[in-house]
Each structure stands twice: as structure tokens, then as C-alpha cells.
Amino acid sequence: MALTLRYVTHSEIGLVRKNNQDSGYASPHLLVVADGMGGAAAGDLASAVAVEAIRQVDAPTPSAEMLDVLARALRQANDRIADLVEADLSLDGMGTTVTGGLFDGSELGLAHIGDSRAYLFRDGRLERLTHDHSWVQSLVDDGKIDEAEAAVHPHRSLLLKVLNGQPANEPDLTRTTLAAGDRLLLCSDGLCGLVDDTAIAAALTLGDADQALDRLVGEALAEGGIDNITVILADVVEDGGSTERVVLGAAADRFQPTTPLGLPGPGAGATGRDAGPSGGASAVSPSAVEDEARYNPQPPARRRLVRPLVGVLVLLLVAGAGLATAWSWTRTQYFVGAHGDQVAIFQGLPDDVVIPLSRVYEVQPLLIAQLPAFYATQVEAGIEVGSLESARQTVAELTEAARRCELARPTPSPSPAPRPSGTATPRATPTPAASEVPASPDASATTGPGC
């Protein structure tokens, strides 16, 4: 008997971000979460484009074909992002994570890139179905730090692989057999980056999916809600599965259906006036206006002027106090970014939309051109950190990455000096055997992405 999915979904900005750069999609056959990055002007576009491309494969798919179908969908999404960047260079640096699964009634085919996650909760045990493509996870994999240290590492948001229009970023592809009673969780790092697996498992023990979803979102907000939060919770059931298709976050905002032929929707006439029975603007007689004014007494003219002015003054005072408080708070924030062609530490927030929200705190003796390409993109987009100490540690790690990249570059052999005329030709020196030649170090083992 084929199984079905009964799912609940949620996506929100959180408590700190200006807009929602997450996107998501849920249907009986396809679940997707994408977390965009690259600034307020591009991260939401990247995640929305990815979800819009991947949802085109939302259809019953044989188990043997699911991974190939997902891989092609992610390549198409990546190509679309590359086309957008080529058409508008200001979008360079945008990218998105993607965690998406096709379900055929018994198996889940999963494609994953970045640090959004998919979990399987079965018989009271929580299992991660994905592996984070992040700098911190690489440190865990190498045994340099443990999971507890990774959870509070200042650079846990530094990603090594995302969909950003580059051809080398291939997703992880896996397949998992599901059973009735299983519970799937797909989420952006606005949840799993703040709430540990123990707390996630405790929330998933709640039998009612809506209650479990509320608990998960509440836990993320209680931990500060510093990122967008997108969650898809799906129960594997024998019958009574969900049938609706749900679009979440930026994908829902950017890909709204339009009315036929691009006509304005109801209540938006060409002149902004209400349409009469014949479709034109309804006429209002001068006498009707005069009667309405007569039976709508107004305060004296002087009072009519004073009241709005007082209201505006109060609003200005409140707004000024709020801006002063917000400005003081930005002085406690730091990020690592680009100052000309050099790496610098900035004080404030990286998103200067209307007014400058940051200033250069320290310019570092490190050129952006010295960095591996991926890290250079991260710096140009702005790497947010928790403190000045964390910013300096980030610069140290970037400096180390640049050093490893420099060491990995081959050194050109010097040209032999010309011999004076009449000098005897020296006897050829025997070439050592291959086993005697020292092996060159593997560049991929000493460099970061993009060297």
C-alpha cells in the first residue's frame, strides 16, 4: 500500500532580519527548503528562483529516477542563477542552499547543498539525513572541534558549497525508505542553527503536527530569532495525506500569479476610481458633495491645522527616539567585508539601504585578490560575526586560507643561464628514477574552494 504525506508548513522573517530570504514548497510528491544569501537585494531572489525551478518536477516519479530528476532540477536552478548574474552583475555573490526531496509512496529521494537540513524522526530517535556543507562542519569532520563547539562557533554560517551559478557545486544525492509513523523535518538554519537536535527531537515527540511546528518555531524565536525561520513538517501516513500545494517565503512573494492579460485586479481601475455599473467611473454630483460636507461638522480651521501638526511632532519625536536606540545598537555589531581591494572589519550592519549603517573599523593587510574565489565572494557580501573578537578571528582564518592558496600555487622554474661561447658542454646528469622524485603536495588538500 502506497504511503502519503500529511504536512504543515511555516516561514517567517524572524526577529532581526529585514526581509525573508528563505523559500519553500510542499506538495504530496515534493518538499523543498531553500535559504538565500547575498544581501537583501539578492538572497530572496536566489532562493525563490531555485524553488520555482525545482517545483517544475513536482509529479509522481519512479523511485529509480528520483535522484536523476532532482539533480537535473538543481542544475537548471543553478543555470538560472548564473543567467541572472550575467545579466546583472550587481547580483554577483548571491546564492542559496537547497534541501529537497521527492516522495514516491515508499522512498524519499533527497538532494542537498548548503546547511539547511532534513531530519527523520522514527520511533523516538532523530536522524540527520543531510550533511552540512559548512566551514564549521569540515572542522567537526576533521576532529578539530566537536558538535557542542560547532553549535557556538562564530563562523558556523560560512558555507563551502551553495547554488550560486558556479558549475562545480554538485549536491549530495541520497535515498531513504520510509515507513508509516515516520516524521520528516526540512528546515533552514534559522531553526537548526539555533536549536540543538535534543530540543528538536523533544518537539517532534508531540503527536499533533501543528503543536510540534509551533514548539519548533517558538524554540527558534526564544534563542533570538536572528535568522529567517522556514519549517516543513511531514508525517508519513497510510491515508489522509495532504493534497494542497504550498509555496512559502520569498518564492510566494516573487512568483505571484497575475490576472489574465496583465489586467489590474479588482478595485484597481485605471484612474483609481470605483467602476460604475457600466464599467466606467461613477459620477458624483457637486450637490451630493456639498450635502455630505454640510452634515459632517468640522472643527474651526485653526484647530484643524494644530491637531495634525501636534500629531506629526509626536510621531517625529517617537521615531527619533527609536532611531537613536537603533543607531546605538548598530555600534555593537561587527562584520568582515571589503574596503576597496582590501579585507576590513566594519562596525555596524552590512545592509546600507537608505542611510549608512556601518563604518570601517580596521583595514587589514590582506587583499581580496589573495583569497580563494569563494571566500572573496563571502567577504564582498559581508560576513556577519558576533563581536570584534570574532571578526578578528575570521580575518585570521581568511589570512590562513590565503596563505595556503599561495603555497599551493606552482613556482616557475628559473631559466638556465646562457653559457659563454667556447665553453665545453657539460655531461648530462642521469635523471633520477620516478621513485626518487619527491611527490608534489596535493593542492586540493591545502587550499580552500576556488584556489
Residue pairs with C-beta under 8 A, 6 or more apart in sequence:
1 238
2 105
2 106
3 105
3 106
3 178
3 179
3 180
3 236
3 237
3 238
3 241
4 28
4 105
4 236
4 237
4 238
4 239
4 240
4 241
4 242
5 28
5 31
5 103
5 184
5 234
5 235
5 236
5 237
5 241
5 242
6 209
6 234
6 235
6 237
6 240
6 241
6 242
7 26
7 31
7 209
7 232
7 233
7 234
7 235
7 242
7 246
8 209
8 210
8 213
8 232
8 233
9 24
9 26
9 213
9 231
9 232
9 233
9 246
9 248
10 213
10 217
10 229
10 230
10 231
10 248
11 20
11 22
11 23
11 24
11 228
11 229
11 230
11 231
11 248
11 249
12 20
12 217
12 228
12 229
12 230
13 19
13 20
13 228
14 190
14 220
14 221
14 225
14 226
14 227
14 228
14 229
15 221
15 224
15 225
15 226
16 224
16 225
16 226
16 227
17 226
17 227
17 228
18 40
18 351
18 353
19 40
19 44
19 250
20 44
20 228
20 249
20 250
20 253
21 35
21 36
21 37
21 40
21 43
21 44
21 46
21 47
21 228
21 249
21 250
22 33
22 34
22 35
22 36
22 47
22 188
22 190
22 228
22 229
22 230
22 248
22 249
22 250
23 32
23 33
23 34
23 36
23 44
23 47
23 48
23 50
23 51
23 96
23 230
23 247
23 248
23 249
23 250
23 251
23 252
24 32
24 33
24 34
24 51
24 186
24 230
24 232
24 246
24 247
24 248
24 249
24 251
25 31
25 32
25 51
25 54
25 55
25 58
25 245
25 246
25 247
25 248
25 251
26 32
26 232
26 234
26 242
26 245
26 246
26 248
27 55
27 58
27 244
27 245
27 246
28 103
28 241
28 242
28 243
29 58
29 59
29 60
29 61
29 102
29 103
29 104
30 54
30 55
30 57
30 58
30 100
30 101
30 102
30 103
31 100
31 101
31 103
31 184
31 186
31 232
31 234
32 51
32 54
32 55
32 98
32 99
32 100
32 101
32 186
33 97
33 98
33 99
33 100
33 116
33 186
33 187
33 188
33 230
33 232
34 46
34 47
34 50
34 51
34 96
34 97
34 98
34 99
34 100
34 116
34 188
34 251
35 47
35 96
35 97
35 114
35 115
35 116
35 188
35 189
35 190
35 228
35 230
36 42
36 43
36 44
36 45
36 46
36 47
36 48
36 94
36 95
36 96
36 250
37 43
37 46
37 94
37 95
37 96
37 97
37 159
37 162
37 381
38 46
38 91
38 93
38 94
38 95
38 164
38 381
39 93
39 94
39 350
39 351
39 381
39 382
40 351
40 353
41 90
41 91
42 90
42 91
42 93
42 94
43 94
43 96
44 249
44 250
44 253
44 254
45 84
45 91
45 94
45 250
45 254
46 81
46 94
46 95
46 96
46 163
46 164
47 96
47 249
47 250
47 251
48 249
48 250
48 251
48 253
48 254
48 255
49 77
49 80
49 81
49 84
49 96
50 74
50 77
50 80
50 81
50 96
50 98
50 163
51 247
51 251
52 251
52 254
52 255
53 73
53 76
53 77
53 80
54 70
54 73
54 74
54 77
54 98
54 100
55 247
56 73
56 76
57 69
57 70
57 72
57 73
57 102
58 245
60 104
61 69
61 102
61 104
61 109
62 104
63 104
63 106
63 107
63 109
63 175
66 102
66 104
66 107
66 109
66 175
67 109
67 111
67 173
67 174
67 175
69 102
69 109
70 100
70 101
70 102
70 109
70 110
70 111
70 171
70 173
71 111
71 170
71 171
71 173
73 100
73 111
74 98
74 100
74 111
74 113
74 163
74 171
77 98
77 163
78 163
78 164
78 165
78 166
78 167
78 169
79 165
81 94
81 95
81 96
81 163
81 164
81 165
82 165
82 166
83 165
84 91
84 94
84 165
85 91
85 92
85 94
85 165
92 377
93 164
93 377
93 380
93 381
94 164
95 159
95 162
95 163
95 164
95 165
96 114
96 162
96 163
96 164
97 113
97 114
97 115
97 116
97 159
97 162
97 163
97 188
97 189
98 111
98 112
98 113
98 114
98 116
98 163
98 171
99 110
99 111
99 112
99 113
99 114
99 116
99 117
99 118
99 130
99 186
100 110
100 111
100 112
100 186
101 108
101 109
101 110
101 111
101 118
101 184
101 186
102 108
102 109
103 109
103 178
106 177
106 178
107 175
107 176
107 177
107 178
108 129
108 175
108 176
108 177
108 178
108 184
109 173
109 174
109 175
110 118
110 129
110 130
110 172
110 173
110 174
110 175
110 176
111 171
111 172
111 173
112 118
112 129
112 130
112 131
112 171
112 172
112 173
112 174
113 133
113 161
113 162
113 163
113 169
113 170
113 171
113 172
114 132
114 133
114 159
114 161
114 162
114 163
115 132
115 133
115 134
115 137
115 157
115 159
115 189
115 192
115 193
116 130
116 186
116 187
116 188
116 189
116 192
117 128
117 129
117 130
117 132
117 185
117 186
117 187
117 189
117 192
118 128
118 129
118 130
118 184
118 185
118 186
119 126
119 127
119 128
119 129
119 184
119 185
119 186
119 187
119 197
119 200
119 204
120 126
120 127
120 129
120 176
120 178
120 182
120 183
120 184
120 185
121 127
121 182
121 183
121 184
121 185
121 201
121 204
122 179
122 181
122 182
122 183
123 181
124 201
124 205
125 201
126 197
126 200
126 201
126 204
128 197
129 174
129 176
130 172
131 137
131 172
133 159
133 160
133 161
133 162
134 156
134 157
134 158
134 159
134 160
135 155
135 156
135 158
135 159
135 160
135 397
136 145
136 150
136 153
136 155
136 156
136 158
137 150
138 160
139 145
139 150
139 153
140 146
140 147
140 150
145 153
150 156
151 196
154 385
154 386
154 387
154 390
154 393
154 394
155 383
155 385
155 390
155 393
155 394
155 397
156 193
157 189
157 193
157 383
157 384
158 378
158 383
159 378
160 374
160 448
160 449
161 169
161 449
162 169
163 169
164 377
178 184
178 236
179 236
180 236
180 237
180 238
181 236
182 235
182 236
183 204
183 209
183 212
183 233
183 234
183 235
183 236
184 232
184 233
184 234
184 235
184 236
185 200
185 204
185 216
185 231
185 232
185 233
185 234
186 231
186 232
186 234
187 216
187 229
187 230
187 231
187 232
188 227
188 228
188 229
188 230
188 231
189 227
190 220
190 225
190 226
190 227
190 228
190 229
190 230
191 200
191 216
191 217
191 219
191 220
191 229
191 230
191 231
192 200
193 227
194 219
194 220
194 223
194 224
194 225
194 226
194 227
195 216
195 219
195 220
195 223
199 219
200 216
200 219
202 215
203 212
203 215
203 216
203 219
204 212
204 216
204 233
205 212
206 212
206 215
209 233
209 235
212 233
213 231
213 233
216 231
216 233
217 229
217 231
220 229
221 229
228 249
230 248
230 249
232 248
247 255
259 265
264 270
267 274
269 275
269 281
271 281
273 281
273 282
274 281
274 282
275 281
275 282
276 282
276 283
298 304
299 307
330 347
330 348
330 349
330 357
330 358
331 347
331 348
333 347
333 348
333 349
333 384
334 345
334 346
334 347
334 348
334 361
334 385
334 386
334 387
334 388
334 390
334 391
335 345
335 346
335 348
335 349
335 350
335 358
335 382
335 383
335 384
335 385
335 391
336 343
336 344
336 345
336 346
336 379
336 382
336 383
336 385
336 391
336 394
336 395
336 398
337 343
337 344
337 346
337 350
337 358
337 379
337 380
337 381
337 382
337 383
338 344
338 368
338 379
338 380
339 346
339 360
339 363
341 367
341 368
341 369
342 363
342 364
342 365
342 366
342 367
342 368
343 363
343 364
343 366
343 367
343 368
343 371
343 379
343 395
343 398
344 360
344 361
344 362
344 363
344 364
345 360
345 361
345 362
345 364
345 388
345 391
345 392
345 395
346 358
346 359
346 360
346 361
346 382
347 358
347 359
347 360
347 361
348 356
348 357
348 358
348 359
349 357
349 358
350 357
350 358
350 381
350 382
350 384
351 357
352 358
361 388
361 391
364 395
364 399
366 395
366 398
366 399
366 402
368 376
368 379
368 380
369 376
370 402
370 405
370 406
371 379
371 398
371 401
371 402
371 405
372 401
372 402
372 405
372 447
372 448
372 449
372 450
372 451
373 449
373 450
373 451
374 448
374 449
374 450
375 398
375 401
375 448
375 449
375 450
376 450
379 398
383 394
385 391
385 394
401 447
401 448
404 446
404 447
404 448
404 451
405 447
405 448
405 451
407 446
408 441
408 443
408 446
408 447
408 451
409 451
419 425
443 451
